[in-house]
C-alpha cells in the first residue's frame, strides 16, 4: 500500500471508530436502565464448593451425573466456581447430607426428598408418589406448574434451596424370591423399600426394611430379606440381583417418576455473584435432563441383557395392583390428615395430576395403547 493510500485508510478507520463510539454512547444514554442492570462480574474472585451425595462413591448415573455437573459449572464459569463431589460416606454419612447443607458445613447435596421424610413429611411428594405422576409430569408440575414455590416454602426453614437435579424415570417393580400373584402374597414378606412405598408394604401385611445398597445382594442371597426394589435394569444388573432372586416384576408402582433433588445452602448461594448463581441453576437443569435420558438409554440396553440371560421378567397382575392402589390411597390420606404441609402440597399435586391426565389420556396413553 502506498503512503497516500495508508493515510487514507487510517483516516477512514478513525472515522468509523468515532462513529461507532458516538452510536454506542447514544445508545447507552437512551437506555440507562439496561446498562445499570448489567451484572458486574469480577473475574478475579473464585469460589470452592463441596457437594455431598446420598449415592455411593462413583455410583453409575447418579454419582456420575454429579461429577458432570461440577465439570459443567467449572467450564461455564471459567474456573471461577469449582465443586468437589463426595460420595456417601466419603465426607459424611449418606443420610446426613440434608443437615450438612442446612447448617452450612457444605454448600450443596444430591439426594431425594423421601430421605428427609422424618424432618419434612411433605418432601416425599417432591420425590415420588406411588401410582402417581411419571417423570415428564413431575418435571412439568415442579418447573412449569409452580410447585417449585411450595417446595421452596417447606425447605425455607432449613435455609435450603431445592431444585430438580435428575429423575430415574419409572422404576422396576423389584426382585422377589416368591411369586406375587395376589395381595395375600405380601403377608409376612420382608422387603427393602423406602418412602411411601414402605408404608404400603407394611399395610399390605409385609415388613418393609431399609438396607444399605452394599448389603442388599448378600441379604437377598441369604434370605435375610425376601425381596428388594432398587432402580431399574441397568443398576439392578450391575448389582447382580438376577443371580440371587427368582422373579423380576414390573412396573414400579411405588416410584413411577422419582425426582432426584439438588439442594443448596441459601446463604452460600446468595453469596455468589448473579452470573454464577445462574450458571449453577442452568447446570442443574441440564443435569436434570441428562440423568433421565441416561437412565432411559441404559435401562433399555440392560433389559435386553437380562432377557438374553433368561431372567424371569413378569408383570404384576391386576389382582395385585388394584389392592395396592387402594392401600396407597389410604396411606396418603393418613399422611395428609396428620400434616398440614402435606395436605396443602397434595391438594396442589392432585389438582395438577387431574388436569394433566386429561391430556395424557388422549395423547401418550392412547398412542401407547392403540398405536404401538
C-alpha positions in Angstrom: 0.0 0.0 0.0 1.4 3.5 -0.9 1.9 6.2 1.7 -1.0 8.1 0.3 -3.3 5.0 0.5 -2.1 4.2 4.0 -3.1 7.8 5.2 -6.5 7.4 3.5 -7.1 4.0 5.2 -6.2 5.4 8.7 -8.4 8.4 8.2 -11.3 6.2 7.2 -10.8 3.8 10.1 -10.7 6.6 12.5 -13.9 8.0 11.2 -15.6 4.6 11.5 -14.3 4.2 15.1 -15.6 7.7 16.0 -19.0 7.0 14.5 -19.2 3.7 16.4 -18.3 5.3 19.7 -20.9 8.0 19.1 -23.6 5.4 18.4 -22.7 3.4 21.4 -22.7 6.4 23.7 -26.1 7.5 22.3 -27.5 4.0 22.8 -26.3 3.9 26.4 -27.7 7.3 27.1 -31.1 6.3 25.7 -31.2 3.1 27.8 -29.5 3.9 31.1 -31.6 1.2 32.9 -30.2 -1.7 30.7 -26.7 -0.6 31.4 -27.2 -0.2 35.2 -28.9 -3.6 35.3 -26.0 -5.4 33.7 -24.4 -7.6 36.5 -20.8 -6.6 37.5 -18.5 -9.6 37.0 -15.3 -9.7 39.0 -13.2 -12.3 37.2 -10.6 -12.2 40.0 -12.9 -13.8 42.6 -13.2 -17.6 42.6 -15.2 -20.0 44.8 -14.7 -23.5 46.0 -17.8 -25.5 46.9 -18.3 -29.0 48.3 -21.1 -31.3 47.3 -22.1 -34.4 49.3 -24.4 -37.1 48.0 -26.6 -39.9 49.3 -25.1 -42.1 46.5 -22.1 -44.4 46.9 -18.8 -43.0 45.5 -18.7 -43.0 41.7 -22.2 -44.5 41.6 -23.3 -45.0 37.9 -25.5 -42.3 36.5 -26.3 -40.6 39.9 -22.8 -40.1 41.2 -21.5 -39.8 37.7 -24.1 -37.0 37.0 -22.9 -35.0 40.0 -19.4 -35.1 38.7 -20.6 -34.0 35.3 -22.4 -31.1 37.0 -19.2 -30.0 38.6 -17.4 -30.2 35.3 -20.0 -28.1 33.5 -20.1 -25.4 36.2 -16.3 -25.1 36.1 -16.2 -24.8 32.4 -19.1 -22.3 32.2 -17.7 -20.2 35.0 -14.2 -20.0 33.5 -12.8 -21.9 36.6 -14.4 -19.3 38.9 -16.6 -21.9 40.7 -15.3 -25.3 41.4 -17.3 -28.1 43.1 -15.7 -31.0 44.8 -18.0 -34.0 44.8 -18.0 -36.6 47.7 -19.9 -39.9 47.5 -21.9 -41.1 50.5 -19.5 -41.9 53.4 -16.5 -40.1 51.9 -17.0 -36.9 53.9 -20.2 -37.6 55.9 -22.7 -40.5 56.1 -25.2 -40.6 53.2 -28.3 -39.6 55.2 -26.7 -36.7 56.9 -26.5 -34.7 53.7 -29.6 -32.6 54.4 -28.3 -31.4 57.8 -24.8 -30.8 56.5 -26.1 -28.4 53.8 -28.7 -26.8 56.1 -26.1 -25.9 58.6 -23.6 -24.7 56.0 -21.0 -27.3 56.6 -21.1 -28.0 52.9 -22.7 -25.9 50.1 -24.8 -28.5 48.3 -26.0 -32.1 48.1 -27.7 -34.6 45.8 -30.4 -36.9 47.2 -34.2 -37.3 47.1 -37.0 -35.9 49.2 -38.1 -39.2 50.8 -34.8 -39.5 52.6 -35.8 -36.4 54.7 -39.4 -37.6 55.4 -38.6 -37.7 59.2 -37.9 -33.9 59.1 -40.3 -32.9 56.4 -43.1 -35.5 55.7 -44.3 -33.3 52.7 -40.9 -33.6 51.0 -42.0 -37.1 49.8 -44.4 -35.5 47.3 -41.4 -33.9 45.6 -39.7 -37.4 45.3 -42.2 -39.9 44.1 -45.8 -40.8 44.8 -47.0 -44.4 44.4 -49.4 -44.7 41.5 -48.7 -41.0 40.8 -47.2 -39.0 38.0 -44.3 -40.0 35.8 -41.0 -38.2 35.2 -42.4 -36.0 32.5 -45.4 -35.0 34.6 -43.3 -34.4 37.7 -41.0 -32.1 35.9 -43.9 -30.2 34.5 -45.6 -29.9 37.9 -42.4 -28.7 39.6 -40.9 -26.4 36.9 -43.9 -25.1 34.9 -46.8 -25.9 37.3 -45.4 -23.7 40.0 -44.9 -26.5 42.6 -41.4 -25.2 43.0 -42.8 -22.3 45.1 -44.3 -24.9 47.5 -41.0 -26.8 47.5 -39.1 -23.6 48.4 -41.7 -22.9 51.1 -41.2 -26.2 53.0 -37.4 -26.0 52.7 -37.1 -22.3 53.7 -37.0 -23.0 57.5 -33.9 -25.2 56.8 -32.1 -22.5 54.8 -32.2 -24.6 51.7 -32.9 -24.0 48.0 -34.2 -27.2 46.3 -34.1 -27.8 42.5 -34.9 -30.9 40.4 -31.5 -32.5 39.7 -32.3 -35.7 37.9 -35.1 -38.3 37.6 -34.9 -42.1 37.4 -38.0 -42.4 35.3 -40.3 -45.2 36.2 -38.5 -47.8 38.2 -38.8 -51.6 38.1 -41.2 -53.4 40.4 -38.5 -55.3 42.3 -36.9 -58.7 42.8 -38.8 -61.4 44.6 -37.9 -64.9 45.8 -41.5 -65.9 45.8 -44.3 -65.4 43.3 -46.7 -62.5 43.9 -50.0 -63.5 42.4 -52.4 -61.9 44.8 -52.2 -59.2 47.5 -52.2 -62.0 50.1 -48.7 -63.0 48.9 -47.3 -59.9 50.7 -48.3 -61.4 54.1 -45.1 -61.9 56.0 -42.9 -60.7 53.2 -39.7 -58.9 54.2 -38.8 -56.3 51.5 -36.4 -53.5 51.1 -38.5 -50.4 50.3 -38.1 -46.7 51.0 -40.6 -43.8 51.1 -44.3 -44.0 50.9 -44.0 -47.4 49.3 -42.6 -48.8 52.6 -45.8 -47.9 54.4 -47.9 -49.6 51.7 -45.9 -52.8 52.0 -46.4 -52.8 55.8 -50.2 -52.1 55.4 -50.4 -55.0 52.9 -49.1 -57.4 55.6 -45.4 -57.3 54.8 -42.4 -55.8 56.5 -40.6 -53.0 54.8 -36.9 -52.6 55.8 -34.2 -50.1 54.9 -31.0 -51.9 53.9 -27.8 -50.2 52.7 -27.2 -50.8 49.0 -24.0 -52.6 49.6 -25.7 -55.2 51.8 -28.7 -55.9 49.5 -27.1 -58.7 47.4 -25.9 -60.7 50.5 -29.2 -60.2 52.4 -31.2 -61.4 49.4 -28.9 -64.3 48.8 -29.0 -65.4 52.5 -32.8 -64.9 52.9 -32.5 -62.1 55.4 -35.0 -60.3 53.0 -37.4 -61.9 50.6 -37.5 -59.1 48.1 -36.0 -55.8 47.2 -36.5 -52.9 44.8 -33.6 -50.9 43.6 -33.9 -48.7 40.5 -34.1 -50.4 37.1 -32.5 -52.9 34.7 -29.1 -51.1 34.4 -28.4 -50.7 38.1 -30.1 -54.0 39.1 -28.0 -55.9 36.6 -24.8 -54.3 37.9 -25.9 -55.3 41.4 -26.2 -58.9 40.3 -29.7 -59.4 41.7 -30.6 -61.7 38.8 -28.2 -64.2 40.2 -29.9 -64.5 43.6 -33.6 -63.7 43.0 -36.1 -65.7 41.1 -38.6 -63.2 39.7 -38.2 -59.6 38.4 -41.6 -57.8 38.5 -42.8 -54.7 36.7 -44.0 -51.9 36.7 -42.5 -49.9 39.6 -45.9 -48.7 41.1 -44.1 -47.4 44.1 -41.8 -45.0 42.1 -43.3 -44.0 38.7 -41.0 -41.0 38.3 -38.6 -40.3 41.1 -37.2 -36.8 41.3 -33.6 -36.6 42.5 -33.1 -33.2 44.1 -30.2 -30.9 44.3 -30.2 -28.8 47.5 -28.1 -25.7 48.1 -27.4 -23.7 51.3 -29.4 -20.5 50.7 -26.8 -18.2 52.3 -23.9 -19.7 50.4 -25.9 -19.5 47.1 -26.7 -15.8 47.6 -23.0 -15.0 48.4 -22.2 -15.9 44.8 -22.3 -13.2 42.0 -25.5 -13.3 40.0 -23.8 -14.8 36.9 -22.5 -17.8 39.0 -26.0 -18.3 40.5 -27.5 -18.5 37.0 -24.7 -20.8 35.9 -25.4 -23.2 38.8 -29.2 -23.2 38.0 -28.6 -23.8 34.3 -26.2 -26.7 35.0 -28.6 -28.3 37.5 -31.4 -28.1 34.9 -29.1 -29.6 32.4 -28.3 -32.5 34.8 -32.0 -33.0 35.4 -32.5 -33.7 31.7 -29.2 -35.7 31.2 -29.9 -38.0 34.1 -33.4 -39.1 32.9 -32.1 -39.7 29.4 -29.2 -41.7 30.6 -31.5 -43.9 32.7 -33.7 -44.5 29.6 -30.8 -45.4 27.4 -29.0 -47.7 29.9 -32.2 -49.4 31.1 -33.1 -50.3 27.5 -29.7 -51.9 26.9 -29.6 -53.9 30.2 -33.2 -55.1 29.9 -32.1 -56.8 26.7 -29.1 -58.3 28.5 -31.5 -59.8 31.2 -33.7 -61.3 28.5 -30.7 -62.9 26.9 -29.8 -64.4 30.3 -33.3 -65.8 30.6 -34.3 -63.7 33.7 -37.9 -64.4 34.7 -39.4 -60.9 34.0 -43.1 -60.7 34.7 -45.8 -58.1 35.3 -47.8 -57.6 38.5 -51.3 -58.8 37.9 -54.4 -56.6 38.4 -55.2 -58.8 41.4 -52.0 -57.3 43.0 -52.0 -53.8 41.6 -55.6 -52.8 42.3 -55.4 -53.6 46.1 -52.0 -51.9 46.3 -53.5 -48.8 44.7 -56.3 -48.8 47.3 -53.8 -49.2 50.1 -51.7 -46.4 48.6 -54.7 -44.0 48.7 -55.2 -44.9 52.4 -51.6 -44.3 53.2 -51.6 -40.9 51.5 -54.9 -39.9 53.2 -53.4 -40.7 56.6 -50.4 -38.6 55.8 -52.3 -35.5 54.6 -54.7 -35.7 57.6 -51.8 -35.7 60.0 -49.6 -33.0 58.4 -50.8 -29.6 57.2 -47.9 -29.1 54.8 -48.6 -32.4 53.2 -52.3 -31.6 52.8 -51.5 -28.3 51.1 -49.0 -29.8 48.7 -51.0 -32.9 47.9 -54.1 -30.8 47.1 -51.9 -28.9 44.6 -50.4 -32.2 43.3 -53.8 -33.8 42.9 -55.3 -30.9 41.0 -52.4 -30.8 38.6 -52.4 -34.6 38.1 -56.1 -34.4 37.3 -55.6 -31.6 34.8 -52.6 -33.2 33.0 -54.2 -36.7 33.0 -56.9 -35.4 30.7 -54.3 -34.5 28.1 -52.2 -37.7 28.6 -55.3 -39.9 28.2 -55.8 -38.8 24.6 -52.2 -38.3 23.7 -49.5 -40.6 25.0 -51.6 -43.2 26.8 -53.9 -43.6 23.8 -50.8 -43.8 21.5 -49.2 -46.5 23.5 -52.4 -48.4 23.9 -53.8 -48.2 20.4 -51.0 -47.4 18.1 -47.7 -49.0 19.2 
